[in-house]
């Protein structure tokens, strides 16, 4: 089993920045993919960004140039640095961990972009 704990969400004004963190614990495989997804009210959950244990990354078009995903393998933690936030970024952000055994999700953290 893998447990994921997200933190760093909150209320931010348009144009502002936030950094999300997700700490994984439990039975962590050295080869894995961690990432961030988001779900706005009435919308499907969508990819924001993912990063492999080898630090290869992939971003949604909406995140390119504004968001940066990174990880600290020693801490089993993945980060999402978000800048130039807009109201359209308002959503619950979920952390995801995947390896050869399966996929695990965090409980989500709310990000609200509003003036």
C-alpha positions as CSV (number, residue, x, y, z in Angstrom):
1,X,0.0,0.0,0.0
2,X,1.0,3.6,-0.7
3,X,-0.3,6.6,1.2
4,X,-0.3,10.1,-0.3
5,X,-0.7,13.3,1.7
6,X,-1.1,16.6,-0.2
7,X,-0.6,20.0,1.1
8,X,-0.2,23.6,-0.1
9,X,-3.6,24.4,-1.5
10,X,-5.5,27.6,-0.7
11,X,-6.9,30.8,-1.9
12,X,-4.8,33.0,-4.2
13,X,-5.5,36.0,-6.3
14,X,-5.3,35.9,-10.1
15,X,-1.7,36.2,-11.2
16,X,-0.5,34.7,-7.9
17,X,1.5,31.5,-7.2
18,X,1.2,28.4,-5.0
19,X,3.3,25.4,-4.4
20,X,1.7,22.0,-3.8
21,X,3.4,19.1,-2.1
22,X,2.6,15.4,-2.0
23,X,4.5,13.1,0.3
24,X,4.3,9.4,-0.4
25,X,4.8,6.7,2.2
26,X,4.4,3.0,2.6
27,X,5.7,0.5,0.0
28,X,7.4,2.8,-2.5
29,X,8.9,1.2,-5.6
30,X,12.1,2.8,-6.9
31,X,10.5,2.9,-10.4
32,X,7.4,5.0,-10.3
33,X,5.4,7.8,-11.7
34,X,4.0,10.6,-9.6
35,X,1.9,13.4,-10.8
36,X,-0.9,16.0,-10.3
37,X,-4.4,15.9,-11.7
38,X,-7.2,18.3,-11.0
39,X,-11.0,18.3,-11.1
40,X,-13.1,21.4,-11.3
41,X,-16.8,21.3,-10.3
42,X,-18.9,19.5,-12.9
43,X,-15.8,18.5,-14.9
44,X,-13.8,15.3,-15.3
45,X,-10.5,14.8,-13.6
46,X,-7.7,15.9,-15.9
47,X,-3.9,15.6,-16.1
48,X,-1.9,18.6,-15.0
49,X,1.7,17.2,-14.9
50,X,3.5,13.9,-14.2
51,X,7.1,13.1,-13.5
52,X,8.9,9.7,-13.5
53,X,11.4,8.5,-11.0
54,X,14.0,9.3,-13.6
55,X,12.6,12.9,-13.7
56,X,11.1,12.8,-17.2
57,X,8.1,15.1,-17.2
58,X,4.9,15.7,-19.2
59,X,2.6,18.6,-18.9
60,X,-1.0,19.4,-20.0
61,X,-1.0,22.2,-22.5
62,X,-2.8,24.4,-19.9
63,X,0.2,24.0,-17.5
64,X,3.1,24.5,-19.9
65,X,5.0,27.6,-19.2
66,X,3.2,28.3,-15.9
67,X,3.6,25.2,-13.8
68,X,6.7,23.2,-12.9
69,X,6.6,19.7,-11.5
70,X,9.6,18.4,-9.5
71,X,10.4,15.6,-7.1
72,X,12.7,14.7,-4.3
73,X,13.2,10.9,-4.5
74,X,14.9,10.8,-1.1
75,X,11.8,12.2,0.5
76,X,9.3,10.5,-1.9
77,X,7.8,13.8,-2.4
78,X,6.5,15.5,-5.6
79,X,5.9,19.2,-5.9
80,X,3.9,21.4,-8.2
81,X,5.0,25.0,-8.5
82,X,2.1,27.0,-10.0
83,X,2.5,30.6,-11.2
84,X,0.3,33.1,-13.1
85,X,-2.7,31.4,-11.7
86,X,-6.1,32.2,-13.2
87,X,-9.7,31.5,-12.1
88,X,-9.8,28.7,-14.6
89,X,-7.2,26.9,-12.5
90,X,-9.6,26.6,-9.6
91,X,-10.1,22.9,-8.8
92,X,-9.3,20.2,-6.4
93,X,-5.8,19.0,-7.1
94,X,-5.0,15.3,-6.6
95,X,-1.7,13.6,-6.3
96,X,-1.2,10.3,-8.0
97,X,1.4,7.6,-7.6
98,X,1.7,4.6,-9.9
99,X,4.1,1.7,-10.2
100,X,3.9,-1.9,-11.6
101,X,1.6,-2.9,-8.8
102,X,-1.1,-0.2,-9.2
103,X,-2.2,3.3,-8.8
104,X,-2.9,5.3,-5.7
105,X,-4.5,8.7,-5.2
106,X,-4.3,11.4,-2.5
107,X,-7.3,12.9,-0.9
108,X,-7.0,16.2,-2.8
109,X,-6.3,19.8,-1.9
110,X,-8.4,22.7,-3.0
111,X,-6.9,25.5,-5.0
112,X,-9.1,28.6,-5.5
113,X,-8.1,31.5,-7.7
114,X,-10.2,34.5,-7.0
115,X,-10.0,38.2,-6.3
